[in-house]
């Protein structure tokens, strides 16, 4: 009987080893990588697909940019809150179980977004989506770094980045096609089949992993961070909102700032003093990891903010349709996806700083090119700046991720992944909020400057108004009085259009400056692996 039992165990062991989905099989980690890439594609897709639909959503609900920005910001904020929490939950309850739950929540959130009947319902549904995406992304990266050895990690992260790059490319294009030909609701419904497929593959492919050393949950840290982030961004967006006549001195804006600063102080104090922090801020004491996250924060502000602005410029100022605005982003992700594995290989063989420094310079230059946009800008100029951006993003983030994790111990990878993803989403949220606020402020400024330059009594103004009036009479059949009013309206409309584009140019210029400042921490990062990593 004992011999039969041993024989049965041996056969089962051999069968498990021969299965491609068993952790000891050489192919397992690659199947697992493909599964993680699908989940990442979904989560990143919803960060990009919605941007080209914002003008239609604004028109559908009759709201302005200060309100509609929360469709983007709410998603990023809920992700930022969930990113560090998911690491502890996965350690406690299992990575496969929580990854599946994240996919389920994301899919349900997508369905609710498609069913939304007003902007508030849509924002709440985006929060549900973001909670799911905030579970998917950090666990995916943590699983990859755990399963792949250091010598293959750069290449694995590079291929993982392809899924994000594909979302950057095809998200706006798919979203534009659906918005132009159907309804904006479909840009959320399209996630449902991907979500179902990802859940099925997770059940079939992924094996469970539980960290038995998971500590206590940091409830104070969670409450303080979910108080700080929304209130800070709400205060930033409301300071220059059209509905706020008191501006930055409005009492509720000041109260939001005060509470958010207090919550931030509580959060930092708690995280540095507890044995089981929600976000282990002490990891930032690791030189490379701290510098890498500073770079990530700066770049995310510029990239998410600029991605939010470009579709608005193309559709509102240049007259592009949603699908045309989405199509311009197609090469960005393709170039990024092609360059990511190459950069990963270069960082594994040579110094990661080589592609990183080159990428920062090219990225900053692409933002500077966008700061020169006008209503006469040609399509080829817009595309050239986006080609450069895709190239830069492809050669920056793979070596940046690899170099940031260089000196961290393996058991800290889940926490480190949560921090990196939180910083990226926090930077994106800040970028959208700050750029939206700056856009509103600068458009008002340029409108006043351009408006004051128009002197209705000047001979030049009279000549231009007269020529436009004459054109209107000849080609539209308007009478003299109507044509005179039309000419003045066209001049004011042109001034408003110029002011809007000038405001967008100012935002891109700020993104360029922020990006070039990111060169400083990149240059001072270390590239040699220490023999004995710093214990944190």
Secondary structure, DSSP 8 states (H G I E B T S, - for coil): -HHHHHHHHHHHHHHHHHSTTSTTSTTHHHHHHHHHHHHHHHHHHHHHTTGGGHHHHHHHHT--HHHHHHHHHHHHHHHHHHHHHHHHHHHHH-HHHHHHHHHHHHHHHHHHHHT--SHHHHHHHHHHHHHHHHHHHHHHHHHHHHHS-HHHHHHHHHHHHHHHHHHHHHHHHHHHHHHHHS-TTHHHHTHHHHHHHHHHHHHHH------TT-----HHHHHHHHHHHHHHHHHHHHTT-TT-TTGGG-HHHHHHHHHHHHHHHHHHHHHHH-SS-SS-GGGGGSHHHHHHHHHHHHHHHHHHHHHHHHHHIIIIIS---HHHHHHTTHHHHHHHHHHHHHHHHHHHHS-HHHHHHHHHHHHHHHHHHHTT--TT--HHHHHHHHHHHHHHHHHHHHHHHHHHTTTS-GGGHHHHHHHHHHHHHHHHHHHHHHHHHHHHHHHHHHHHHHHHH--TTSHHHHHHHHHHHHHHHHHH---HHHHHHHHHHHHHHHHHHHHHHHHHHHHHHHHHHHHHHTHHHHHH---S--SS----
